[in-house]
Amino acid sequence: MPSFFVVALNQAAGTSGTVLSGVVTSAMMNGVLDEVIGLLPVTVPVMISFIGLRKGISFIGSVLHSA
């Protein structure tokens, strides 16, 4: 059973058998998807922390500027 990504690549190319579908296998795409999913528990808290830090610095700057 082909992976969704390989099917999407075939549909985007407009043909059922392209060179890319011969090179990229569903196992390769599943490996990439597994790595991206594995990185989510690390990247989401880091992004939230950076956003909070930026908002905190902006808040302190506005308080100091208005004082």
C-alpha positions in Angstrom: 0.0 0.0 0.0 1.6 3.3 -1.1 2.0 6.0 1.4 0.0 9.2 1.2 3.0 11.3 0.3 4.0 9.1 -2.6 0.5 9.2 -4.0 0.5 13.0 -3.6 3.8 13.2 -5.4 2.3 11.1 -8.3 -0.8 13.2 -8.4 1.2 16.4 -8.4 3.3 15.2 -11.3 0.2 14.3 -13.3 1.3 10.7 -14.1 1.1 7.4 -12.3 4.8 6.5 -12.9 7.5 9.1 -12.6 11.2 9.0 -12.0 10.6 10.6 -8.5 8.2 7.9 -7.5 10.8 5.3 -8.4 13.4 7.0 -6.2 11.4 8.1 -3.2 9.8 5.2 -1.4 7.1 5.2 1.2 9.6 3.9 3.7 11.7 7.0 3.1 8.8 9.3 3.5 7.7 7.5 6.7 11.2 8.0 8.1 11.0 11.7 7.4 7.6 11.9 9.0 8.7 10.0 12.0 11.7 12.4 12.5 9.4 15.5 12.2 7.0 14.0 14.7 9.9 13.1 17.0 11.1 16.7 17.0 7.8 18.2 17.9 8.1 17.6 21.7 11.3 19.6 21.6 10.5 22.4 19.2 7.0 23.4 20.5 8.1 24.2 24.0 11.2 26.1 22.7 9.0 28.2 20.4 6.6 29.0 23.2 9.5 29.9 25.5 11.0 32.3 22.9 7.6 33.9 22.3 7.1 34.4 26.0 10.6 35.8 26.4 10.0 38.2 23.6 6.7 39.4 25.0 8.3 39.8 28.5 11.1 41.9 27.1 8.6 44.0 25.1 6.5 44.5 28.3 9.5 45.5 30.4 10.6 47.9 27.6 7.2 49.5 27.4 7.0 49.9 31.2 10.4 51.5 31.3 9.6 53.7 28.4 6.4 55.0 30.0 8.1 55.6 33.4 
